[in-house]
Amino acid sequence: MTAQWRPVRQSRTHELVLESIEQQVFAGELKAGDHLPPERELALALGVSRSALREALRVLETIGALVANVGRGPDAGARIVRNPDDALGRVLRLHLALGSYDLEDVLEARVVLERSSFEAASRSASEDDLAEAEALLDRMREAGPNVVAYNDLDTAFHVLIARSSGNHLVSTLTSAVRESVRTLILQAEEAAEDWAVTAEGLNAEHGELLRLLRAGEGAAAADLVERHIRGFHGAVVGKREADASAD
């Protein structure tokens, strides 16, 4: 039988650089806070061009695993970090825009994540967490017609509860999912016929959610946050589907 030969996959140089850095992280040789060697030195050690090294470092920056500071001093150069929240949000927002996920999928994912985080937060949220949530709610009530400020505070409220659940991955995913639809929710808020009435209703639900958390009523909080999400986020989904049908 004659062997069948096919071309093998050739990795691009920057991918090999990424694999090398990943291996150092997996082996524990590189940890968050560690600096990479200077660019010239690292490129020489890896046997690659500086352009290939820079491409790999840009990928690591994009995924929130590295920060590169120019200049001199202790913070200059490339440093390994742990900052997945913003990075995942950017990636998910882009894929949502490209049609990789339906808005309905994002809605369902948000419901699952926030039901879990609110139920867990009813058991694990500290007094400091709840006080911070109360302060955010106060600021939402004071935001008035400033819809952009309200949207930011609303996002911060939900991400804070996810963080206080004690599950860092749920917190990160909640932040990413919310960030992916931030613009759509903001557009819906700005288009509300009577924003003052809409905000009052949303604030009432946030206030009740906080009361349920303080009372340790996790199941009730999970049910309410699902209704809360499906109410406004669901309206965004419905409008997008209606607009798509009209087109």
N, C-alpha and C positions, 0 to 999 in steps of 0.2 A: 504494500500500500504506500502510495506516494504521500509524503508529508505535505500538509497545507500550511504555507507560511503566509502570515499577514503582518502588515506594519504594526510595530508596537507604539504605544502612546509615548510621546516625548513631552516630559514636563518642561514648562517654561522655567527659566532660571529663577525668577522671583518666587515660584512655587516651591522650589527646592530650598530657598532661603527660609520661607515660611515653615517648611517641615523641620528644618534645623532648629529654628527658634522654638517651635512647638515641642520638639524633643527635649530641649533644655528645660522648658517649663514642666513637662511631664516628669522629668527626672529630678525635679526640685532644685535644679541649678539656677534657675531664674524664678524669682518671686515678685509679687506686686511690690513696687517701690524700688526695685533694682534698676540701675542704669545699664544700658547697653554700651559696649565699647564705642569710642569715636568712630564715625562713619568710615573714614579711610582705613583705620585699623581693622574694623569688622569685615569690610569688603575684602581686604587682603587675607584675613584669616579664613574666610569662607571660599576664597578663590573665585569671586564673582566681581562683576563691574559695579561701580557705585550707583549707576542708574538702575540696575536690577535690585540692588539692596534698597534703594529709595522706594521702588515700586512695592516691595514687600512691606516696608515700614508704613507706607500709606494705607495698605490693606489692614494692617494691625490697628492703625489709628481709626479707620472707618468702623471696625468692629468693637471699638472701645477697649482694646487691650494694650494700647500704647499711647503716650503723649510725647510729642517732640517740641521742645522749647529751644528757640534760637538764643544766641547771646552767650554770656559767661556766667559763672557762678554755680552753686550746688544744684540748681534746678535745670541747668542747660543740658542739651542733648536729648537723646531718646530714653524714655523711662517706661518700664512695664507698669501698667495700672489695671485696676478692676473698675470699669465704668460701662457696664453693659446696658443700662437703662436707656440712655439717649440713643446709643447705637442701634439697639433692637427696634426702637421706635422709628428711627429713620428708615431702616430696612423694610419694616412692615408697611410703613406709609407708602413707600415707593412701590412695593409689590401690590398693594391695594390699588394704587393708581394704574398700574399696568394690567390689572385684571387677574392677577394670580389668585386672589381670593375674592369671593363675593362679600358685599357689605353685610349680608345676612349671616355669613360665616363669622364675621367679626363680632356681630351682635351676640350670637350664641356663645362664642368664646368668652366674651366679656361677662355674660350672665354666669357661666360656669365658674370663672375665676372669682368674681365678686361675691357670689353666694358662698363660696368656700372661705374667702378672706373675712367676710363679715361674721360668719359663724365662728371662725377661729378667734377673731378679735374680741368677741364677746367673752372669751375665756382668758385671753392673754394680753389684751391692751392694758397698758399701765395708766396711772392717773395722769402722768405727763402727756401720754399720747392723746387721751381724751380731752385734756385741757387744750392741747394744740388744735385738735379737731373743732372744739368749741370756738376757739379764736378765729379759725378759718371761716366757720359759719357766720360769726359776727361780721367779719369783713365782707362776706358775700352779701349779707343783708344791707351793708353800707355801700356796696358797689353801685347801687342805683342804676342809671342808664348806661354805665360803662360795661358793655357786654364783654369786651376783650378781657378786662380785669376779672369779671365774674367767671368766665370760662377757665382762666388760669387757676383761680381759687377753687373752683369746682373740681378740676383735675387734681389739685394738690390734696383736697379732702379725701378723694377716693384712693389715691396712691398712699396717703398716710395710713388709712385703715388697712390697706393691704400689707403695708410694712409692719404694722402693729400686730398682724396675725402671727408673726414669728417665722413665716416662711419666706425667705428672701427671693426664691425663684418665683413664687406667686406674685410677690411685690414687683419684681422686674417685668414679668409678663403683663401684669395689670397696667403698669406704666406704659409699656410698649403698645398694647392694644388701644389704650385711651389716646396715646399720642398719635396713633395711626389715623384716628377719626376726628382729631381735634378740630381741623379746619372745617370738616363737614358739620360738626355740632355747632361750631361758632357761626357758620353761615345760617344754620337753622334758627339759632337764637337771635341773630340779627334780623332775620326775616319774620320773627314772631309778630303777629298783628298787635298784640298788647304785651310788650316785654315785661312791664311791671307786674301784671297778673301772672304771667308765666313764671317769673322769678319768684314771686311769692309762693306759688305752688311747689316749686322745686325746693325752696328753702324750708317749707313746712315738712317735706319728706326728709330732707337732710336732718332737720331737728328731731324728727321721730326716730330716724335711724340711730342718731346719737343717744337718744333716751333708751332705746332698746339695748344698745351696747352697754350702757351704764348699768342696766337692770340685769345683764347677763342673759338676755333672751335671744340667743343666737339663731334659733330656727325662725323666729318671727322677723329678725333683722334680715336673714337670708331671703325670706319671702318678699319683704318690702323692697329690698334693693333690686330684686328681679323685676318687680312691677315698676320701680323707678326707672330702671334702664330701658325696659321695653316701652315705657310710656314715651320718653323723649327720643332716645336712640332709635326706638322702633319707628317713630314718626319720620325720622330721617331716612330710614330704609324704605318706608312706604313711599315717600316723596321721590326718592331716586328711582324706584321701580316705575312709578307713574310717569316720571319724566322720560324714562327710557322707552316706555310703551308709546308715548306720544310721538317720540322721534321715529 
